Amino acid sequence: MDFLIGWIAIIPSYATPLLLASLGLIICEKAGVLNLGAEGLMAVGAMTGAVTVLSGADPWFGLAAGSAAAMALALLFGISTVALRANHTLAGLAVVAIGLGITGVVGRPYVQKTFPGIPNLGDLFGIDRSSAFGRILAVQDPVTLALPILVGALWWWISKSRHGLRLRSVGENPAAADVAGIDVQLVQFGAVLASGLLCGLAGAYLSVATSHVWVEGMVASRGWIAVALVIFSRWNAARALWGALLFGSADALVPRLQAIGADVPVYLMMTLPYVLTLVVLVAGSMSGRRSGEPAFLGRVYLRQDKQ
Amino acid sequence: MLDTAFLVRRQNPGFLLTSLSYAGGLLVGLTVSAMLLVHAGVPASALVDEFLIATFLTSDGLSQTATAALPLVLVGLASAVAMRVRFWNIGVEGQLWLGAIASTWVALNGIGPEALRLPTMFVLAALAGAAWIAISLFLKLRWGVNEVISTLLLGSVAFLLVQHLLFGVWRDPANSFPVTATFPEASWFSILGWGQLHTGIFLVAGIALSIWFVMEHSRAGFYADAVGFNAKAALATGLPVLRTAVGLVLLSGALSGVAGMMIVAGTEHRLNQSVGNGYLFSAIVIAYLARAKPLWVIVVSFALGAVFTAGNVLKVFYSISEAMIVLMQGTVLMSILMAQFFSTYSLKRPN
């Protein structure tokens, strides 16, 4: 029982970065831009967040700084893919290389230095930790708590609002959107920047809110899992929530087992999130439902091309 | 904002324009990289010395560059042959790890007669690499699972597998680091007497030339290009699309596997946690810069081998980390990707 409570208590903190990044990618890909750069964007967010807080800034400001820095890298991605029509796959991989590289170089003097993170609900409201519910609630942080609202708002914005319709139309049929007077590239730029913001926040959350430290390679393929999560969620923000919880539970299992001193093959257990991702992708394909993939995802639109 | 109305796709950009935009992108990428290095504390005057003279123009440096280039040629070819049939093999590192595991298994357990030890390692490494990519290939063909994600995630799985072995059954009790015992000498490529360069160079040369012949001068290479340009049209023409694609993808995995064997049997002589590091982006950058052409892969691999050699020196003298090489690779790739715009499109004034 103790193990179960401990496990459930940390699942949200593992699910949050995955969900934030997936939401960013969903916005970006709804506009037709395939974004494989999440891993690099998250690394930039994580490093910048940590360095900002280590330089004496407020942890909340660290989260904002991480998002802003990742947006700058996303801007480069947007210039290459949206304005200069570079191949989305290769540009995304270049973003990963730049993100991982620059964080390794710039963040080197800051490695392994711990700093205070954002306070959890227990500190903020003095929650009584005697009951199981209290123990779980006390270790959550405000970001995690705000996430369901963000998911709901995004879901509504993408699928119900006028602006969401414009976003989707660009990803489904940019020629039609163009004729309807929508500035295709402006929408795509906005979507790319939004993905930078959310992926950066996801990365900064990793360093500022959960680990309170920066180490090279701390994103550890979470960006790629977020890419897979988008496919799993069929480009739907609400379903991404459930996906992130599923992956978060798998991710959180190993440290919990280690914490109670269980004798398990740690490294084999750590493959669980990756294997689970593949299984889920296969299961999604076997279910035979519409994948929900935007029809123009990853393709180059020129106004005079025949569709 | 660029207005799409004035953007026209060039029908035939021509050799000069293509080369110019490519060279321009390369130049910008290298300049930015050089500026990054200077900013990180390498004196500008040392750049030519470290990157050109110490890597190509001294005997010591050239032998190091050549040794570093051997696995790079293999992973570059691996990425290139998959790229030719539009299969994104982002799991080069994973297949490389599997090849390294297979050859380590042969070496540590003394599988087969000693005279055939290296050939056994070679065959099993190739099979292991091919088997690892076969999973992604199967998932793609059977269930349409995106190969970018599956190859990459299987790369992470492979690395965890290596750690499982290195912290477990294969750990050398005499060493405080998680590494295997040193291989018996029968599992080493012999040294040629010029720096660290070993007989693996003959194997790599043979492989590279065979692949050049297959891709540029055989029917299979022609099929591959047809599949890469337009798989539907190739299928309609009656070409063996599936067989070509499957063959080249498996070849890609096998080449990465052999690269793993090349590293453990050629230079490290044991398995450790870092033999596969940095090969993923190297493979992509080499294949892209070489336009997936086998002979160019060799040229670019040598250039990158020099960067690695210089990187080792810079690490010691100026404490430049390995991440700098990844950053430089990303910068050059991004810069050439962007420069390509100028040869692919032209801006027309509206009439």
Chai-1 contact restraints between the chains, C-beta under 6 A:
chainA,res_idxA,chainB,res_idxB,connection_type,confidence,min_distance_angstrom,max_distance_angstrom,comment,restraint_id
A,S80,B,L337,contact,1.0,0.0,6.0,A-B,restraint_1
A,S80,B,M338,contact,1.0,0.0,6.0,A-B,restraint_2
A,A83,B,L2,contact,1.0,0.0,6.0,A-B,restraint_3
A,L84,B,M338,contact,1.0,0.0,6.0,A-B,restraint_4
A,L84,B,F341,contact,1.0,0.0,6.0,A-B,restraint_5
A,A86,B,L337,contact,1.0,0.0,6.0,A-B,restraint_6
A,L90,B,L337,contact,1.0,0.0,6.0,A-B,restraint_7
A,A91,B,L337,contact,1.0,0.0,6.0,A-B,restraint_8
A,L93,B,I284,contact,1.0,0.0,6.0,A-B,restraint_9
A,A94,B,G330,contact,1.0,0.0,6.0,A-B,restraint_10
A,A94,B,L333,contact,1.0,0.0,6.0,A-B,restraint_11
A,A94,B,M334,contact,1.0,0.0,6.0,A-B,restraint_12
A,A97,B,F281,contact,1.0,0.0,6.0,A-B,restraint_13
A,A97,B,V326,contact,1.0,0.0,6.0,A-B,restraint_14
A,A97,B,Q329,contact,1.0,0.0,6.0,A-B,restraint_15
A,A97,B,G330,contact,1.0,0.0,6.0,A-B,restraint_16
A,I98,B,G330,contact,1.0,0.0,6.0,A-B,restraint_17
A,L100,B,V326,contact,1.0,0.0,6.0,A-B,restraint_18
A,G101,B,A323,contact,1.0,0.0,6.0,A-B,restraint_19
A,G101,B,V326,contact,1.0,0.0,6.0,A-B,restraint_20
A,G101,B,L327,contact,1.0,0.0,6.0,A-B,restraint_21
A,G101,B,G330,contact,1.0,0.0,6.0,A-B,restraint_22
A,I102,B,L327,contact,1.0,0.0,6.0,A-B,restraint_23
A,G104,B,S321,contact,1.0,0.0,6.0,A-B,restraint_24
A,G104,B,A323,contact,1.0,0.0,6.0,A-B,restraint_25
A,V105,B,A323,contact,1.0,0.0,6.0,A-B,restraint_26
A,V105,B,M324,contact,1.0,0.0,6.0,A-B,restraint_27
A,V105,B,L327,contact,1.0,0.0,6.0,A-B,restraint_28
A,R108,B,S321,contact,1.0,0.0,6.0,A-B,restraint_29
A,Q185,B,M1,contact,1.0,0.0,6.0,A-B,restraint_30
A,S221,B,S156,contact,1.0,0.0,6.0,A-B,restraint_31
A,W224,B,L152,contact,1.0,0.0,6.0,A-B,restraint_32
A,V227,B,I149,contact,1.0,0.0,6.0,A-B,restraint_33
A,A228,B,I149,contact,1.0,0.0,6.0,A-B,restraint_34
A,Y267,B,L160,contact,1.0,0.0,6.0,A-B,restraint_35
A,Y267,B,Q163,contact,1.0,0.0,6.0,A-B,restraint_36
A,Y267,B,H164,contact,1.0,0.0,6.0,A-B,restraint_37
A,L268,B,H164,contact,1.0,0.0,6.0,A-B,restraint_38
A,M270,B,L160,contact,1.0,0.0,6.0,A-B,restraint_39
A,T271,B,V157,contact,1.0,0.0,6.0,A-B,restraint_40
A,T271,B,L160,contact,1.0,0.0,6.0,A-B,restraint_41
A,Y274,B,L153,contact,1.0,0.0,6.0,A-B,restraint_42
A,Y274,B,S156,contact,1.0,0.0,6.0,A-B,restraint_43
A,Y274,B,V157,contact,1.0,0.0,6.0,A-B,restraint_44
A,T277,B,L153,contact,1.0,0.0,6.0,A-B,restraint_45
A,L278,B,S150,contact,1.0,0.0,6.0,A-B,restraint_46
A,L281,B,V145,contact,1.0,0.0,6.0,A-B,restraint_47
A,V282,B,W143,contact,1.0,0.0,6.0,A-B,restraint_48
A,S285,B,W143,contact,1.0,0.0,6.0,A-B,restraint_49
A,S285,B,G144,contact,1.0,0.0,6.0,A-B,restraint_50
A,L302,B,T4,contact,1.0,0.0,6.0,A-B,restraint_51
A,L302,B,L7,contact,1.0,0.0,6.0,A-B,restraint_52
A,R303,B,T4,contact,1.0,0.0,6.0,A-B,restraint_53
A,R303,B,A5,contact,1.0,0.0,6.0,A-B,restraint_54
